[in-house]
Amino acid sequence: MISIAIWYSQNVRVADRVVARFENSLRHGHLQVSYLKEKYFLNSNTFPHIPTSQVNGSSLILIPMRAFSASVVAFFVAASNAQKIVITNDDGWATAQIRAEYNALKAAGYDVILSAPAENASGTGSLSIGTPPPLLMPCEFNTCRAGSPGVGSDATDPQINYVNGFPVDAVKHGIQTLSPQFFGSPPDFVISGSNIGNNLGIAVLGSGTVGATSEAVKEGIPAVAFSGASGSQVSFTTLSNATAPSTIAANIYTDLILQFTAALLANPAPILPSGTSLNVNFAAVDSCLSAASYKFVLTRVFSNILSTDVTTCGTNHLPTESSAIKNGCIATVSVLNASTKLDANAATQQVVLNKLSSILSCL
């Protein structure tokens, strides 16, 4: 861990050179910034090629405040305020869909950790393996070797991680182990999916994608499960083929996830009511040429004519996600009790409706 203390110094010329050398490196670091009197304290795991002095086992860099331009300070503050997201899935850590999301979320300014199963673990619900054992077989698409440890990371990006277990194990690892390591705190939000294939109706009960969100909420972290009708179980290396159907689907669904996430996180905390998760499903991209083609619609998972839902679109009976998604370029949004995976009550639906009013439409 490198601690960087910045304060007034007499050696401005030296400090100016140091600022110039690490300003670019900071863009690849993981920062926590706080202001105390005349000092900034920052933490990062990746500040390469920076002259430092060892103090109590930590590297220390001294930089004068007057050498700091307003733009650099603004960058520090923005980095410290970046919302922290763990993404997971049940299709595996190396699929095109989750890597497209990871790259896009980072590009959008979020601080992101990917923690997903080493191989396809679809349909495993809320199962947990406990302590992930060493791999007997290679990770999916041969992205790690047989005999590798039960958890590991990408050789070029330590925030991309596999877990030899179920989605529940993967999201636990992201929240309990990786978030303290890279964020210095729990994540603000968990994204599960987008799953390759929809999770509608009774399918939510056995969905590993939904199971991961239930686990996240149990850990106190708001979470949303995303699933899309299109796409394929293919390696992230195929994303270089921009015209491949799987890449087109991954990019459209990623854009929708960015739009949804921005709308949800733009509201004051709490992000979601306690004990609540969301199940979001995207219709196929066949006739939906971009994310702009879609509209988000509030739905319920299970049909129940005796239940009274939140009043919206002129009714207090929400359409089921299974029926709504058949109406073209639709993204259904169902509000779940994360523990039971059943529909939440009208009061909870109302809170979600209020938070997402900027993007929700009627059928």
Summary of the structure (lengths in Angstrom):
residues: 363
radius of gyration: 22.0
end to end distance: 51.6
largest distance: 74.9
contacts: 1274
relative contact order: 0.11
helix: 33%
strand: 24%
